[in-house]
């Protein structure tokens, strides 16, 4: 059997992680007790997990192996849709969460899934999301699940891959079954598409079976990580309808129990995690984009079409979201904060 480069990369990462765990502890720069944390993650090691892996390795080194954070992949600890539930009952010490997997559990976090937010520039996106992780409504969403926000997943802008007739005009989306969650899904509905919400790991199978025509994922790493490109014949190159938030959160009980020096270590390594994350996305694009262009039909929309899309699926979707959530939290303030921080970043 011939292994793909992606398979080899994942295998190499897994092998190194296994090897590293057997190495003797090095001298500690930060003294403290023995602590072992389990973090729940679905899927395989990929760009989304590169940052938290780098942080975990740094923490291990700095504490001489005393503070050990291990990411459990493949939904070993919990389904992707149930990570918040696991945190609430102290089943593990941290997890990745995707907001649109459970919109009712993190309503304020759904702001990140609204279309056409000013988050296209990676550095602006990093600044905005880092500030938003401290917003009272975002913190309150996690508090009800015994969780505290740590870092954003900094998901790139989404694009859509699919099979069958390529939607070379906006009108061609009419009736297409598209995997897209949150406000991004609502935006696609404005074009006449049928919104479908599926966990990432189930999407490729749904496309194989003909139950789905296309899928929106963070471009380009996630399409390849979940093998969407293998089921596709075309890709959108400049639709950029929005993104979402698949961030990392910690169990509050476990976090509060940490000694202060370990809490400081986690805080001090946020930048390392975020910068590693961005570098991993860029590296994935460098490899994936040529592959997409070689094997799939590229769809590029005109400026007029993109302006039309934004007109029908931008402000109207924002207004609908604020109206639907105004009695749950200060939704207008949450949305305004995104734009305020984006201006600060510029």
N, C-alpha and C positions, 0 to 999 in steps of 0.2 A: 504493500500500500504506500503510495506516495503522499507524504505530508506536505501541507501548504506552509508557506512562510509564517502565517499567523499561528498555525498549530505548533510549529517549531519554537516560535517566540514564547507562546504560552507555556510550552513544556520546559523551556529553558528557565523562565521565571519561577515556575513551580520547583524545578530541580534546585535552583540557587537558594530559594527560600528554605527548602528542606535541608540543604547543606548548611546554610547559615545558622539554622536553629541548633546544630550540633556543635558549633564552634564554642570554645571556652570563653567565658565572660572576660571582657577587657576591664581595665581600671576605670572606676567611675569618676566622672567629673561632677556628678550630682549624687549625693548620698541619699539613701532612702530605703524603705522596706521593700520586700518582694511583693510585686503586684502583677497579676495576670489578667489582661482584658481580652474579651472575645468581641469582635465586630462582625455583624451579619451583613452579607453581601450576596446578591444573586449573580449569575453568569460567571464568566472566567475573568482572570486578571486582564485589565485593559486600561486605556488612557484615563478613564474615569477614576480608576483606583490607584493610578500611579502616584498621585500626591500623598494620599494617606499612607501608602506603603513607604514612601520616602520619610514621612514624619515618624512612622513606627520604628523604622530602622535607626533614625537619629536618636529617638528617645531610648531605644535599647542600648545604643553605644554610650550615650551620656550617663546612663545609670549603671553601666557595667552589667547589663542584663537583668537588673532588678525590676525595672518597669517594662514588661513585655506585652506588646499589643499585637494580637494576631487576627488577621482578616480571614474569615471563613467564607469561601466562595460557594457558588452552586446552590444557594439557598439551603445550605446544610443546617443552619440554625433557625431559619424562618423563611416563609414565602416573602417575596418582594412586597406584596400588598399587606403584610402583617407585621412588618418590622416595628412599627410604632406600638402595636399591641405587646410585642415581646419586651420592649423597653419598659412599658408600664408595669409589667409583672416581674421585672428584674431578671429576665431570662438570659440577657447578655448585657455587656457594658457599652455598646455603641452599635451604630448601624448606618448604612446608606439608606436614604429615603428618596423616592421620586414623588413629588407633590401630586401629580395627576393620577397616581395609582389609588389614591384615597382622598379625593377632594374634600369630603365632608370632615375628615380628621384634621386637615390643615388648611382651613379656608383662606387665611391671610396669605399663606405661601403660594396660593394660586395666582397671585399677582404676577409672578415670574412667567406664567404661561400665557399671559395676554399677548396678543400679536403686536408687532411693530413698536416694541419698546426701544428706547435709544441705547441698546446694549450690543450693537454690532462690533464696536471696537473692543478687542480683548482687554486692554488696560482699563478702559472705561467700565467695562463689564465687571472686572475684578474689583474696582473701587466701589461701584454701586452695590454689588452683592455683599461685599465685606461689611459695608455700613448697614445694609438692610438686615444682616444677621443679628444686629443689636436693636432693631426696631421693636418697640413694646408688643405690637400685634404678632410679629413673627415669633418672638420669645414666648408669648402667651400660648400660641398654637402648640408649641412643644411642651410647655409646662403641664398641660392637661394629660400628656402621655409620659410624664416623669422623665422628660428629656430636655437637654439644652443644646442649642445650635453650636456647631463648631466651625465648619467652613462650608462654603458653597462648592458645588461640583463644577462651577464655571462652564456649564454646558455651552458649546458653540451654537450658533444659529442653526436652525433646522433646515433641511432640504428634504425633498421627497423622491424616493425611488419606487418604481412600479413596473408592471408588465402589461402587455396588451397595447392598445392604441395610445400613443403618446399624447398627453394633453398640451398641445403646442399653442393653444389659446386658452384664456380663462374660461370661456364657455364650455370647453371640452371636459371640465371637471364635473359637469352635471351628471349626477347619478353614480359617480365613482366611489367605491368603498375604500376609505382612507383611514389608516391607523393614525390617529392624532388626538391627543388629550387636551383638557382644559380649554383656555381661550383660543389656543391654536386650532383645536378641533372646531370651535365655534366659527373661527375665521374661515375654515374650509367649508363649513356648512353655508356660509354666505355666498360661496361660489357654486352651491348646489351639490356639493359632495356629501356622502353619507359618512358621518363620523363614527369611528369604531375605536374603543379603548381596549387595548390588549397589553398584558405584560410583555416586555421585550422578548423574552425567551419563547413566547408562543407565536410570534408574528411570522417568522419564516415558514413555519408549518401551515399557518392559515393561508399564506400566499401559495404554497405548494398545492393545497387542496382546493384552490380557487375560491376561497371564502373572503378573500381580500384582494383588492387591486393594487394598492400602493401603501407605503408606510413612511411617515415622517419621523426622522431621528436626527440627533445631533450630527452635523455634517463635518467630517466624513467618518470619524472613528466608529460610531455606533452602528452604522449600516454594515460595516465589515465585521465588527465584533459579533453581531447577531446574524450574519450571513444573508442579509437582505439583498445585497448586490448579486448573490448567486441565484436569486429568484427573479431578478429584474432585467428589463430590456431598455429602460430609459431612466434618466435622472434630471431633476431640475437643478440648474446651476446658480440661479440668482433670484429665486422666489423669496427666500429669507423671511418667512412669515412670522418668525418668533422663535422662542426657546422654551425652556422650563427649568425647574430646579430639582436636581438630584444631588442633594447635599449630604454632609456627614453630621450626625448628631450623637451626643453621648447620653448614657443613662444618668439621670440627675443624682440618684442615690449613690452610684459608684463615683461620679465626679466629685460630689460633696465630701466623700470619704477620703479623697486623695490628700496627701500632705501638700502644703503650700508650694514646696519646691517642684513637685510633679505638675501641679496646675500651671506654674510659671513655665515649665518646660513645654507643655502643650501650647500655651499661648505664644511662646517665643518661636515656635516652629510652624505657625500658620503660614507665614510667608514662604517658607520652604515648600510646604505642601501645595500652595496655590501656584507658585512659579513652576514647580515640577509638573503640575497639571497642565498648564498652558503649553509647556514645552512638549509634553506628550501628545497633545492635540495637533500641534504644528508638525510633529514628526509623522503622525498618522496621515495628515493631509498630503505631505510630501510623497508618501508611498501610494496612497489611495487614489488621489486625483488622476494621475496618469493611467491607472488601471481602469477607472471609470470611463475616461475619455476613449480608451482603446476598445472597451468591451460593450459600452452602453451608448445609446443615443442621448446626446446632450441637448437639453431644452433651455434656451435663453429667452426671457421675456423682454419686450420693449419697455422703455421708460413709461410710455403712456399706459400700457397694461398694468404695470406695477403701481402706478399712481391710482388707477381705477380700483385695484385690489385694496390698497390702503384706505381709499375713501369709503368703501363699503364695509371693510373689516377691521378698521383701526378704531377711531373715536367711537363709533356705534357699539363696538364690543366692549370698550373700556366703560362706557356709560352704563351698559347693561350689567356689567360686573359690579360696579359701584352700587347701583340700585338694588341688586340682589343681595348684597352683603352689608348694606349700611346699618341694619339693625343688629348685626353680629359683632361688628368692630368698626373702627373708623376707616372704612374702605377708601374713601376719598383721600385721606391723609396717607395711607399706605401707597396708593398710586402716585400721589403728588411727590412723595419722598423719593421714588425711583427717578423721576424727572429732575428733582432738586439735586440729588447726588450725581446724576449724569452731568448736569451743568457744572457742578463743583469739579468733577474729574477733568472736564475740558479746560 
